[in-house]
Amino acid sequence: MYPKKHKQPKVANPSLKTKLLLQLAVPLLFFMLVESVMSYFVTLHYVNDAYDGWLLDSARSLAQEVKLQNGKVVVELPPAALEIFKWDDEDKTYFKVISESDKLIAGDAKVPDPRHIAPAPTLTFWQKLGKLRGDPPALDWSKPIFLNHALYGEPIRVVTMLLTLPQSPEKLYVAVAETEHKRRRMMLDILLADLLPQTLLLLFVGVYLLTGVKRGLQPLHNLTNEIAKRSPRDLHPIPDTHIVKEVQTLIHTINDLFGRLSLAIATQERFIANAAHQLRTPLAGLKLQAERALREQDINAMQPALVHIQNSADRLSHLTSQLLVLARTEPNQHTYELRPLALDIFTREICMDWVPKALERKMELNFACPETPTMIMADALLLRELLVNLLDNAIAYGVEKGTVTVNILNHPQPQLTIMDDGVGIAVTEMDKVFERFYRVPGSSGNGCGLGLAIVKEIADLHGAELRLNRLNTGGGTQIEVIFTATR
């Protein structure tokens, strides 16, 4: 039993339209909320101010009916006048006239008295602070005192004023209270009158923002449709006319990618075409020699054909290896990694591997390097291919019983130099030998024209400079690879 693989839940990608709408709508809603709260308190202030004025007028009218008769305080308020005073189709009105000694003269004794309610509603900050310290609150009776309280289970608004009658032995307090139904209805009406246009405005702005964001993102949808309609091989640049600047940057980036893809595809197609052309010759030779060997009955007569088959197979193997290396050195592959490498030690090891090959041609393979290490940034596998191709060319095209010299230099830049004493390369051919599948006319050997092309590609990947020179007028070839030193 194999353990079940748990599929990770797919995370939904955030929508650009949603993010834009949120970034625009959230501040708008916040300001609308702040404005609504401010409208509420402003409306509450003015509604209370208006109704407090009417409530104070009622208290003053009641105070005018308080008289002193025969040394006794009375309220001359006939039943008809009292009914008119209390009449209201929405709210209930209560009143109370009380002496300084809390003696009820008229009205409802349960009407709240600000002298017995703490903290006093009209206290200032410093008065409230004094109350917290235990000091008795000092009420300012030079003006009416308003407070919010509850009576018979309903919230009420109360105004209390000080009344002093001539020849009265004590002070009097007149209080009028009223429930808050009218206040709340008026406040609600004002708030609705204020919030309804704001809500309509908010809806209008929301629709406008949604339409604007959709219209602003339309170029991206058009770009998506344009790319979706293309065939996989259509890499022509996308036109950027009548496109907003922000989307133009994206289109230029995509067009740059299309250009690089076109170059990579063209390079691959050219490589495949060249490889097919080069492979065709040895394969045809193999087939021809195999048919020739099959026609022969005598084993000795087959020997020449078998030798040709072996040579074709070797050439085919060599060509295949170089094609693979060439494919790996394509700039668009990015399969290499440059690391610090000691060029002198690395080159000496490879030269030792090629000593047997040089001895087969009775050649002398010399190596020289400075005492201090020569460090460069390189990919070891690619650098090995570069050295192998240079040594192979030097030994293959050098003079038999000749000399191949490999030098490593430190200054001014790390440098690899390989010299042979062969016939050399004509000056007119030096620019062509680095092209793929190009061979100098009349060249000996079984080369396929890829060795120096591979060297050039690897040198470019390492940012190295490649120089090709003739040693002298009589012949000889010198190849210099100049690297960048590590820091």
C-alpha positions as CSV (number, residue, x, y, z in Angstrom):
1,M,0.0,0.0,0.0
2,Y,1.4,3.4,-1.0
3,P,0.7,6.3,1.2
4,K,-2.0,8.6,-0.1
5,K,-0.7,11.9,-1.4
6,H,-2.4,14.8,0.2
7,K,-3.2,17.5,-2.4
8,Q,-2.4,20.9,-1.1
9,P,-5.3,23.3,-1.4
10,K,-5.0,25.8,-4.1
11,V,-4.6,29.3,-2.9
12,A,-6.8,31.7,-4.9
13,N,-4.7,34.5,-6.4
14,P,-5.9,38.0,-5.4
15,S,-7.8,39.9,-8.0
16,L,-6.3,43.3,-9.1
17,K,-9.8,44.7,-9.6
18,T,-10.8,43.7,-6.1
19,K,-7.7,45.2,-4.6
20,L,-8.2,48.4,-6.4
21,L,-11.8,48.6,-5.4
22,L,-11.0,47.9,-1.8
23,Q,-8.2,50.5,-1.7
24,L,-10.7,53.1,-3.1
25,A,-13.8,52.0,-1.3
26,V,-12.4,51.5,2.2
27,P,-11.3,55.2,2.6
28,L,-14.5,56.4,1.1
29,L,-16.6,54.3,3.6
30,F,-14.4,55.4,6.4
31,F,-14.9,59.1,5.6
32,M,-18.7,58.5,5.2
33,L,-18.7,56.8,8.7
34,V,-16.8,59.7,10.3
35,E,-19.1,62.2,8.6
36,S,-22.2,60.3,9.8
37,V,-20.9,60.2,13.4
38,M,-20.1,63.9,13.2
39,S,-23.6,64.6,11.7
40,Y,-25.2,62.7,14.6
41,F,-23.5,64.7,17.3
42,V,-24.1,68.0,15.5
43,T,-27.8,67.1,15.0
44,L,-28.1,66.1,18.6
45,H,-26.6,69.4,19.7
46,Y,-28.9,71.6,17.7
47,V,-32.0,69.5,18.4
48,N,-31.3,69.6,22.1
49,D,-30.6,73.3,21.9
50,A,-34.0,74.0,20.2
51,Y,-36.1,71.9,22.5
52,D,-34.2,73.1,25.6
53,G,-35.2,76.6,24.6
54,W,-38.9,75.6,24.5
55,L,-38.5,73.7,27.7
56,L,-36.9,76.7,29.4
57,D,-39.8,78.9,28.1
58,S,-42.2,76.5,29.8
59,A,-40.2,76.7,33.1
60,R,-40.3,80.6,32.9
61,S,-44.0,80.6,32.2
62,L,-44.5,78.4,35.3
63,A,-42.3,80.6,37.4
64,Q,-44.5,83.6,36.6
65,E,-47.4,81.8,38.3
66,V,-45.6,81.3,41.6
67,K,-46.8,84.0,44.1
68,L,-46.4,84.9,47.7
69,Q,-49.8,85.3,49.4
70,N,-50.0,85.9,53.2
71,G,-46.5,84.8,53.7
72,K,-47.2,81.5,51.9
73,V,-45.9,80.4,48.5
74,V,-48.6,79.3,46.1
75,V,-48.8,78.4,42.4
76,E,-51.8,80.1,40.7
77,L,-52.4,77.6,38.0
78,P,-56.0,76.8,37.2
79,P,-56.9,73.4,35.9
80,A,-57.5,74.7,32.4
81,A,-54.1,76.3,32.3
82,L,-52.5,73.2,33.8
83,E,-54.0,71.1,31.1
84,I,-52.7,73.5,28.4
85,F,-49.3,73.5,30.1
86,K,-49.1,69.7,30.0
87,W,-50.8,69.1,26.7
88,D,-48.6,67.4,24.0
89,D,-49.6,64.8,21.4
90,E,-46.2,63.0,21.6
91,D,-44.4,63.8,24.9
92,K,-45.4,63.9,28.6
93,T,-44.6,67.0,30.6
94,Y,-43.9,67.1,34.4
95,F,-43.2,70.0,36.7
96,K,-42.2,70.6,40.3
97,V,-41.9,73.7,42.5
98,I,-39.9,73.0,45.6
99,S,-38.4,75.1,48.4
100,E,-34.8,75.2,49.4
101,S,-35.7,72.9,52.3
102,D,-37.1,70.4,49.8
103,K,-40.7,71.2,50.6
104,L,-42.9,70.4,47.7
105,I,-45.1,73.4,46.8
106,A,-46.7,72.0,43.5
107,G,-46.2,69.4,40.9
108,D,-44.7,65.9,40.9
109,A,-42.2,65.2,43.7
110,K,-40.4,62.5,41.6
111,V,-39.1,65.0,39.1
112,P,-35.3,64.8,39.5
113,D,-33.6,67.6,41.5
114,P,-30.1,68.4,40.3
115,R,-29.0,69.2,43.8
116,H,-29.3,65.6,44.7
117,I,-27.8,64.1,41.5
118,A,-24.0,63.7,41.2
119,P,-22.1,64.5,39.2
120,A,-24.0,67.7,38.3
121,P,-24.6,67.7,34.5
122,T,-23.4,71.3,34.1
123,L,-20.1,70.8,36.0
124,T,-16.9,71.8,34.3
125,F,-13.9,69.6,34.1
126,W,-12.3,71.2,37.2
127,Q,-15.6,70.9,39.1
128,K,-15.9,67.2,38.2
129,L,-12.2,66.8,39.3
130,G,-13.1,68.4,42.7
131,K,-16.0,66.0,43.0
132,L,-13.7,63.1,42.5
133,R,-11.5,64.4,45.3
134,G,-14.5,64.5,47.6
135,D,-15.4,68.2,47.4
136,P,-19.1,69.0,47.2
137,P,-20.2,70.0,43.7
138,A,-20.9,73.7,43.3
139,L,-23.9,74.3,41.1
140,D,-24.0,77.6,39.2
141,W,-27.6,78.8,39.7
142,S,-27.0,82.0,37.8
143,K,-28.4,80.2,34.8
144,P,-30.8,77.3,34.3
145,I,-29.4,73.8,34.8
146,F,-30.3,71.0,32.3
147,L,-29.9,67.3,32.9
148,N,-30.9,64.0,31.4
149,H,-32.5,61.5,33.6
150,A,-35.3,58.9,33.7
151,L,-38.8,59.1,35.2
152,Y,-41.4,56.3,35.3
153,G,-39.2,54.2,33.1
154,E,-38.8,56.8,30.3
155,P,-35.8,59.0,29.5
156,I,-36.5,62.7,30.2
157,R,-34.9,66.1,29.8
158,V,-35.1,68.3,32.9
159,V,-34.5,72.1,33.3
160,T,-34.3,73.6,36.8
161,M,-34.1,77.3,37.6
162,L,-33.7,79.2,40.8
163,L,-36.6,81.5,41.7
164,T,-36.3,84.2,44.4
165,L,-39.6,86.0,45.5
166,P,-39.5,89.4,47.2
167,Q,-40.0,89.0,51.0
168,S,-39.8,85.2,50.6
169,P,-37.9,83.6,53.6
170,E,-36.2,81.0,51.3
171,K,-35.2,80.2,47.8
172,L,-37.5,78.3,45.4
173,Y,-36.6,75.9,42.6
174,V,-38.8,75.4,39.5
175,A,-38.3,72.3,37.5
176,V,-39.9,71.2,34.2
177,A,-39.3,67.8,32.7
178,E,-40.3,66.4,29.3
179,T,-40.0,63.0,27.6
180,E,-37.7,62.8,24.5
181,H,-40.0,61.5,21.8
182,K,-40.1,64.7,19.8
183,R,-36.4,65.1,20.1
184,R,-35.7,61.6,18.8
185,R,-38.1,62.0,15.9
186,M,-36.7,65.3,14.8
187,M,-33.1,64.0,15.2
188,L,-34.0,60.9,13.1
189,D,-35.7,63.1,10.5
190,I,-32.6,65.3,10.2
191,L,-30.3,62.3,10.1
192,L,-32.3,60.6,7.4
193,A,-32.4,63.9,5.4
194,D,-28.7,64.0,5.7
195,L,-27.8,60.3,5.2
196,L,-30.1,59.6,2.3
197,P,-28.3,61.9,-0.1
198,Q,-25.0,60.6,1.2
199,T,-26.1,57.0,0.6
200,L,-27.2,57.9,-2.9
201,L,-23.9,59.6,-3.5
202,L,-22.0,56.6,-2.1
203,L,-23.9,54.3,-4.5
204,F,-23.2,56.6,-7.4
205,V,-19.5,56.9,-6.5
206,G,-19.3,53.1,-6.1
207,V,-20.8,52.5,-9.5
208,Y,-18.5,55.1,-11.0
209,L,-15.4,53.5,-9.3
210,L,-16.5,50.0,-10.5
211,T,-16.9,51.2,-14.0
212,G,-13.7,53.2,-13.9
213,V,-11.6,50.2,-12.6
214,K,-13.1,47.9,-15.2
215,R,-12.4,50.4,-17.9
216,G,-8.9,50.9,-16.6
217,L,-8.2,47.2,-16.6
218,Q,-9.6,46.7,-20.1
219,P,-6.2,47.0,-21.8
220,L,-5.0,44.1,-19.7
221,H,-8.0,42.0,-20.8
222,N,-7.3,43.1,-24.4
223,L,-3.7,42.0,-24.0
224,T,-4.8,38.7,-22.6
225,N,-7.1,38.1,-25.6
226,E,-4.4,39.1,-28.0
227,I,-1.9,36.6,-26.6
228,A,-4.5,33.9,-26.3
229,K,-5.5,34.1,-30.0
230,R,-1.9,33.7,-31.1
231,S,-0.5,30.4,-32.4
232,P,2.5,28.9,-30.4
233,R,4.9,29.9,-33.2
234,D,3.7,33.5,-33.6
235,L,6.3,35.5,-31.7
236,H,5.8,38.8,-33.6
237,P,5.9,41.9,-31.3
238,I,2.6,43.0,-29.9
239,P,1.6,46.5,-31.2
240,D,1.7,49.1,-28.4
241,T,-0.3,51.9,-30.1
242,H,-3.2,53.5,-28.2
243,I,-2.1,51.8,-25.0
244,V,-1.7,53.4,-21.7
245,K,1.9,53.9,-20.4
246,E,1.6,51.4,-17.6
247,V,0.5,48.6,-19.9
248,Q,3.1,49.7,-22.5
249,T,5.8,48.7,-20.1
250,L,4.3,45.2,-19.8
251,I,4.0,44.9,-23.6
252,H,7.6,46.0,-24.1
253,T,8.7,43.3,-21.6
254,I,6.6,40.6,-23.3
255,N,7.9,41.8,-26.7
256,D,11.5,41.5,-25.4
257,L,10.7,38.0,-24.2
258,F,9.2,37.1,-27.6
259,G,12.4,38.4,-29.2
260,R,14.6,36.3,-27.0
261,L,12.3,33.3,-27.7
262,S,12.5,33.8,-31.4
263,L,16.3,34.0,-31.2
264,A,16.4,30.8,-29.1
265,I,14.1,29.0,-31.5
266,A,16.0,30.1,-34.5
267,T,19.3,29.0,-32.9
268,Q,17.8,25.6,-32.1
269,E,16.4,25.2,-35.6
270,R,19.8,26.2,-37.1
271,F,21.5,23.8,-34.7
272,I,19.2,20.9,-35.6
273,A,19.6,21.6,-39.4
274,N,23.4,21.7,-39.1
275,A,23.5,18.6,-36.9
276,A,21.3,16.7,-39.4
277,H,23.5,17.7,-42.2
278,Q,26.7,16.7,-40.4
279,L,25.2,13.4,-39.2
280,R,24.0,12.5,-42.7
281,T,27.6,12.0,-44.1
282,P,28.9,9.5,-41.5
283,L,25.6,7.6,-41.4
284,A,25.6,7.3,-45.2
285,G,29.2,6.1,-45.0
286,L,28.3,3.5,-42.4
287,K,25.4,2.2,-44.6
288,L,27.6,2.1,-47.7
289,Q,30.4,0.2,-46.0
290,A,28.0,-2.2,-44.3
291,E,26.5,-3.0,-47.7
292,R,29.9,-3.5,-49.1
293,A,30.9,-5.9,-46.3
294,L,27.7,-7.9,-46.7
295,R,28.5,-8.5,-50.4
296,E,31.9,-10.0,-49.5
297,Q,32.2,-13.7,-48.7
298,D,35.8,-13.7,-47.7
299,I,36.6,-12.3,-44.2
300,N,39.8,-10.8,-45.5
301,A,38.0,-9.0,-48.2
302,M,35.7,-7.5,-45.5
303,Q,38.6,-5.9,-43.6
304,P,38.7,-2.6,-45.6
305,A,35.0,-2.1,-45.2
306,L,35.1,-2.9,-41.5
307,V,38.0,-0.4,-41.1
308,H,35.9,2.3,-42.8
309,I,32.9,1.4,-40.6
310,Q,35.1,1.8,-37.5
311,N,36.4,5.2,-38.8
312,S,32.8,6.3,-39.6
313,A,31.6,5.2,-36.1
314,D,34.5,7.0,-34.4
315,R,33.7,10.2,-36.4
316,L,30.1,9.8,-35.6
317,S,30.8,9.4,-31.9
318,H,33.1,12.4,-31.9
319,L,30.5,14.5,-33.8
320,T,27.7,13.5,-31.4
321,S,29.8,14.3,-28.4
322,Q,30.6,17.8,-29.8
323,L,27.0,18.4,-30.7
324,L,26.0,17.7,-27.1
325,V,28.6,20.0,-25.8
326,L,27.6,22.7,-28.3
327,A,24.0,22.4,-27.2
328,R,25.0,22.8,-23.6
329,T,26.9,26.0,-24.4
330,E,23.9,27.7,-25.9
331,P,23.5,31.0,-24.0
332,N,19.8,30.4,-23.4
333,Q,20.3,27.1,-21.6
334,H,21.8,28.5,-18.4
335,T,22.9,25.0,-17.2
336,Y,26.3,26.2,-16.1
337,E,27.5,27.6,-12.8
338,L,30.7,29.7,-12.4
339,R,32.7,28.9,-9.3
340,P,36.3,29.8,-8.1
341,L,38.7,27.4,-9.9
342,A,42.6,27.1,-9.9
343,L,43.3,27.4,-13.6
344,D,46.9,26.1,-13.3
345,I,46.1,22.9,-11.3
346,F,43.1,22.2,-13.5
347,T,45.0,22.6,-16.8
348,R,48.0,20.5,-15.6
349,E,45.7,17.6,-14.8
350,I,44.1,17.7,-18.2
351,C,47.5,18.0,-20.0
352,M,48.6,14.8,-18.1
353,D,45.6,13.0,-19.5
354,W,46.6,14.0,-23.0
355,V,50.2,12.9,-22.8
356,P,49.5,9.4,-24.2
357,K,47.7,11.0,-27.2
358,A,50.7,13.3,-27.9
359,L,53.1,10.3,-27.6
360,E,51.1,8.5,-30.3
361,R,52.3,11.2,-32.7
362,K,55.7,11.3,-31.0
363,M,55.0,14.9,-30.0
364,E,56.3,16.7,-26.9
365,L,53.6,18.3,-24.6
366,N,55.1,21.0,-22.4
367,F,53.3,22.8,-19.5
368,A,54.4,25.9,-17.6
369,C,52.7,28.0,-14.9
370,P,53.7,30.5,-12.2
371,E,54.3,29.5,-8.7
372,T,51.3,31.4,-7.3
373,P,47.8,29.9,-7.9
374,T,45.9,31.4,-10.9
375,M,42.3,31.7,-9.8
376,I,39.3,32.3,-12.1
377,M,35.5,31.9,-12.1
378,A,34.6,29.0,-14.3
379,D,32.4,26.0,-14.9
380,A,34.7,23.0,-14.5
381,L,32.9,20.8,-17.0
382,L,32.7,23.5,-19.7
383,L,36.3,24.6,-19.1
384,R,37.4,20.9,-19.5
385,E,35.7,20.8,-22.9
386,L,37.5,24.0,-23.9
387,L,40.9,22.6,-23.0
388,V,40.1,19.2,-24.6
389,N,39.2,20.8,-27.9
390,L,42.2,23.1,-27.9
391,L,44.6,20.2,-27.1
392,D,42.9,17.9,-29.6
393,N,43.3,20.5,-32.4
394,A,46.9,21.2,-31.4
395,I,47.9,17.6,-31.4
396,A,45.8,16.6,-34.5
397,Y,47.0,19.5,-36.7
398,G,50.6,19.9,-35.3
399,V,53.7,18.5,-36.9
400,E,54.5,14.9,-36.1
401,K,57.4,14.8,-33.7
402,G,56.7,18.4,-33.0
403,T,55.9,20.4,-29.8
404,V,52.7,21.6,-28.1
405,T,53.2,24.2,-25.4
406,V,50.6,25.1,-22.7
407,N,51.4,28.3,-20.7
408,I,49.5,29.8,-17.7
409,L,50.0,33.5,-16.9
410,N,48.9,35.5,-13.9
411,H,49.4,39.1,-15.0
412,P,47.9,41.3,-16.1
413,Q,45.0,38.9,-16.3
414,P,44.7,35.2,-15.9
415,Q,45.6,33.7,-19.3
416,L,45.8,30.3,-21.0
417,T,48.0,30.0,-24.1
418,I,48.3,26.9,-26.3
419,M,50.9,26.8,-29.1
420,D,51.7,24.2,-31.8
421,D,54.2,24.1,-34.7
422,G,51.8,23.0,-37.4
423,V,51.1,24.6,-40.7
424,G,49.0,27.3,-39.0
425,I,45.8,29.0,-40.1
426,A,45.8,31.6,-42.9
427,V,45.0,35.1,-41.8
428,T,42.0,35.2,-44.2
429,E,40.5,32.1,-42.5
430,M,40.9,33.2,-38.9
431,D,37.5,34.9,-38.6
432,K,35.8,31.9,-40.1
433,V,37.2,29.0,-38.1
434,F,35.1,30.0,-35.1
435,E,31.9,29.4,-37.1
436,R,30.0,26.2,-36.6
437,F,30.8,23.3,-39.0
438,Y,33.4,25.4,-40.8
439,R,36.6,23.6,-41.9
440,V,39.6,25.3,-43.5
441,P,39.8,24.0,-47.1
442,G,42.4,21.3,-47.5
443,S,42.5,20.4,-43.7
444,S,43.6,16.9,-42.8
445,G,42.0,14.8,-40.1
446,N,38.4,13.8,-39.4
447,G,37.2,16.9,-37.8
448,C,33.7,18.2,-38.2
449,G,34.3,22.0,-37.8
450,L,32.9,22.3,-34.3
451,G,36.0,22.3,-32.0
452,L,36.8,26.0,-32.2
453,A,33.1,27.0,-32.3
454,I,32.7,25.2,-29.0
455,V,35.8,27.0,-27.6
456,K,34.3,30.3,-28.7
457,E,30.9,29.6,-27.1
458,I,32.5,28.5,-23.8
459,A,34.8,31.5,-23.7
460,D,31.8,33.8,-24.2
461,L,30.0,32.1,-21.4
462,H,33.0,32.8,-19.1
463,G,33.3,36.4,-20.3
464,A,36.8,35.5,-21.6
465,E,38.6,37.1,-24.6
466,L,39.7,34.7,-27.3
467,R,42.7,35.5,-29.5
468,L,44.1,33.5,-32.5
469,N,47.5,34.3,-34.0
470,R,50.2,32.7,-36.2
471,L,53.5,32.1,-34.5
472,N,55.5,33.1,-37.5
473,T,55.4,33.3,-41.3
474,G,56.4,29.6,-41.5
475,G,53.3,28.4,-39.6
476,G,52.4,27.6,-36.1
477,T,49.2,28.5,-34.2
478,Q,48.8,30.3,-30.9
479,I,45.4,30.6,-29.1
480,E,45.1,32.8,-26.0
481,V,42.1,32.7,-23.7
482,I,42.2,35.7,-21.3
483,F,39.9,35.3,-18.2
484,T,38.7,37.8,-15.6
485,A,40.5,37.3,-12.2
486,T,38.4,36.5,-9.1
487,R,38.2,39.2,-6.5
